Amino acid sequence: MVTNITNFGRSGLSDWLVQRVSALILALYTLFIVGYLLLNPGLDYATWSGLFAQTWMRIFSLLAFVSLSAHAWVGLWTVTTDYLKPTGIRIATQTVIILAIFVFLVWGIQVLWGA
């Protein structure tokens, strides 16, 4: 029986599902942003700011930020688990990755919802 101490009880199915759902959300967000940019060739700051001032866009962006964080974590956890065999190095690397993802997520939320 193989046990892995770094996955904290997650199953491969939950990782797979997180990757697919977050990828779908990120694809929809990307398509929306690209479509918006293509349909507004004379885009200025006021229009762009007006888009992100709307609550639905902030929620959609927040969902994209959370999806990006989850997608990055599952992907990087998989890579570090597969390629970093010494436990100490793997745990240290995963800790740095978790902290970086958390900082970027909080920063994104602050930019999105801040004053």
N, C-alpha and C positions, 0 to 999 in steps of 0.2 A: 504494500500500500504506500502510495506516495502522498506525503503531506507537504504543504507549502505554508510557511509561517507569514509570508508577506501579502497574501491576498485577503486576509481578514474575513474569511468565510464566504467570499464571493464565489459564485460558480462561473464556469465558462459561458454558460447560457446568459447570465446577467451581463457579463462583459460584452458579449456579442450583441445583445439587445441595446445596451447603452451606446455602443459604437454605431449601430445602424440608425437608431432614433436620433442621436445627436448629429450624425452625418446628414440625415434628411432635413433637420431643422437648419443646419448650416447651409445646405444647398438652397433651401427656400429663401433664406435671408440673403444669400449672395445673389440669387436670381432677382430678388426684389430690388436690391441696391443697384445692380447693374442695369436693370430695366428702368429704374427711376432716373439714373444718370443718362441713359440713352434717350429717354422721353423728355428730358429737361436740358437741352443743349446749352442754354444760356443761364445755367444755374448760378445763383449768387448766394451770398452768405445768409441773407434774410430768408430765402426759400428753404435752404438747407436747415437752418436753425428752426424754421417753422415746422418742418417735417419732424424733427427730433423733439419739438416741444409738445407734440401730441402724445397723449398717454398710451395709446395703442402701439405707437412706434417705440416708445421707451420700454414697454413690456416685451415687445417682439425683440428688441435689442438685448434686453436683459436675458431673455430666453436663449438668444444666440450666444451671449457671454457664458452663461452656465453650461450650455451645450459644448462650447469650445473647451471649457475647463474639464468637463467630464470626458470628452473625446481625447483630449491631450493626456489626461491622467491614465486612462485605460491603455492607450497606445504606448505611452512611455513606460508604464508599469510592465507591459508585455515585453518590450524591448529590453529593459533592464533585467527582468527576470530571466530572459532567454540568454543574454550575452554577458551579464556580470555574475559570474559564479561565486566569487568570495562574498560571503554573507555580509560582512562589515562594509565593504565597498558598495554593495548593492543597496543596503539599508541607508547608508549615508547619501548616496546618489538619489534615491527615492525621496528622502527627506528634503533635500535641496529642491527637487522637482516639485514636491507638494507645496513647499513654501513659496516658490516662484509662481506657481499657478494661483495660489491663494492671493498673493500680492497683486498679480495682474487682474484677477477677478475683482478684488476690492477697488483697485484703481479704476477699472472700467465702470463699475457701479458708481463710483464717486464722480467720474466725468459725466456719466449719463444722467444721474439724478441730482448732482451738486448744483450749487447756485450759479 
